[in-house]
């Protein structure tokens, strides 16, 4: 990779918002902390307006929380039979009960309606990936005595629940930072994520393919609604482009660039609904996962990434943020409010094979 590739996706330290959320500041330091939050929010606005991706550090997530989940997921995907894994298949990918999806069940680039897609994307091949969408009782419409949360794999059930709790905390910080960046009142976003925000820990497992015929492990796509907080595979893009991995499409230069991981960071991007919510001020970036070079060492190594997909409550009605309304007489992108859940299901159903 080029020497400047690591600089394509900015690194942003969100620790001021983490500290503010924890109410750890004293009266003497609150003014300084607010200044730090303001400066960080400006960096965030710049990143979301240009690249649509950022690497966040200073998030406070314990590395052991990540490694425990990775260990459990690898045990499920690598050590268990297809019959065992299929016992956790609760419907097509993106269905309300989550669960397992085998290779061949998803073609993500089919979802790119109006956000960078082409006519050919609607007939894209299935992606060579296995998936698992975790469900959690405090966020699950099926969590009731008459319809309990479906059984989750014991290999990672507890680790996923702990990880989910940490991701919800990080998401709250991202929301506070977004409100600051967009000039919105504090906790403006809360009603849209109440009473039941969408937030799912998802595993994407790419089996090793020594001689891949498909140059992509996951097709070019945008995400769908709110923020995605992604823990990349540590080997993405390493030791060179032969390793494949996550790439982002830069609108300004019309180039694919690698999103080079950092062990202390999460990659964050926003979805199509957020782009429309901001009336295009922020961008939902097209990204993909490139397969390793055939015959390379990386091609013989499986890849595991862990996105945390988020979005408003399904019944939330989304219309343009008041600070993002056009001032030149033009109509905003969202000419009428859109129900968040309808937007999400349309995108998910498009990907199903």
Order of alpha helices (4+ residues) and beta strands (2+ residues): beta-alpha-alpha-beta-alpha-alpha-beta-beta-alpha-beta-beta-beta-beta-beta-beta-alpha-beta-beta-beta-beta-alpha
